[in-house]
Amino acid sequence: MPDLEIRQRPVDLTQAHFAPGLPDWMQRILVARQIHSDADRDLALASLLHPSSLAGLEQALDLLEAHLRRQSSILILGDYDADGATSCALMIRVLRAMDAQQVDFLVPNRFDYGYGLSPEIVEVAARRKPDLIITVDNGIASIEGVAAAQQRGIQVLVTDHHLPGRQLPAADAIVNPNQPGCPFPSKNLAGVGVAFYLLSALRLRLRERGWFEAQQIGEPRMADWLDLVALGTVADVVPLDKNNRVLVSGGLQCLHSGRGNPGIRALFEVAGRDWLQARSTDLGFVAGPRINAAGRLDDISLGVQCLLTDDEQQARQLAAQLHQINSERRVIEQQMQEESLHLLEQLGQELDSLPLA
């Protein structure tokens, strides 16, 4: 066995500001993870960036408040991965907790309608007669779809985190930290993170205007849904900058406290894992793949329903279905890998048999 050469990645410690006594090796690890000070290590929720610098936020809040007061029909248009599913579930749960009476979701089947708010999926959505469509984890590229919805008299609020193209859709409001001119410091929010920020700002707006007292309902605790945010953030493999680390840490605390989402707990149970001991890697390799498998082989709506139910028994049944779909997905991937290796081996044999020039 040849000698292994260990290469150390250069790490600049000149910009690090840690308390005295922290070993150099630990400082190198932290700096390599974009942690440059003790403040960066603070994962308290109070250290989250404030939503006020998000471009388009005020227009989005005006739109949401108006539709809440009118008790409009609101349709959440999701995406077919774990980030889209958690974004969808988060938006519905929080809006219902804020007394939205008519809020539902629609996720395009990837095999029939492709990605995002397309004109074709607008036709499907229009049958439900929504007054407002809110996209989550998609929409920033849906120029034709937004136009089609507005032609039908449906307002559109786009929430997304993907990079935009040269042209933005003419939506009634857009919240996306990556849209041109948005000064929000963290560009790494997942779709569910964007939804969380928008809903947190909406709660503040409604609190200031006496909405919860007028409706005689309790003010929702946003921290109670952070496990959804953590799952979508980790599963979407966005960079875990300081802000995302705070969100993920808060989500894990939510799970560990026992007040987490019944569907997420059920996903851990069917996988034989203890959600009380969950770590971020478990979100990425246990819960996330089971949600994603539904979007890849079947219908991601199954995953959204699992995250929406508060019935423990139903959550376990849905999680069991997702577990089975994920098992099928693993078998298919293994077969594809074996077939690919066999084809490569055949190709190699054919190349070896060619006469030399």
Protein Blocks (a to p, Z undefined) as FASTA:
>chain_A
ZZdddddddddfklgccdehiafklmmmmmmnopabfklmpccfklpccfklpghklmmm
mmmmmmmmnopacdddddfbfklmmmmmmmmmmmmmnopabdcdddddfklnogajdfkl
mmmmmmnopabdcdehihjlmmmlmmmmmmnopacddddfbdcdfbdcfbfbdcdfkbgh
iabfblkbcfklmmmmmmmmmmmmmmmnommmmnopacddfklmmmmmmmmmmmnopacd
fklmmmmmmmmmmmmnopacfklmmmmmmnopafklgcfklmmmmmmmmmmmmmmmmcfk
lmmmmmmpccfklmmmmmmmmmmmmmmmmmmmmmmmmmmmmmmmmmmmmmmmpccZZ
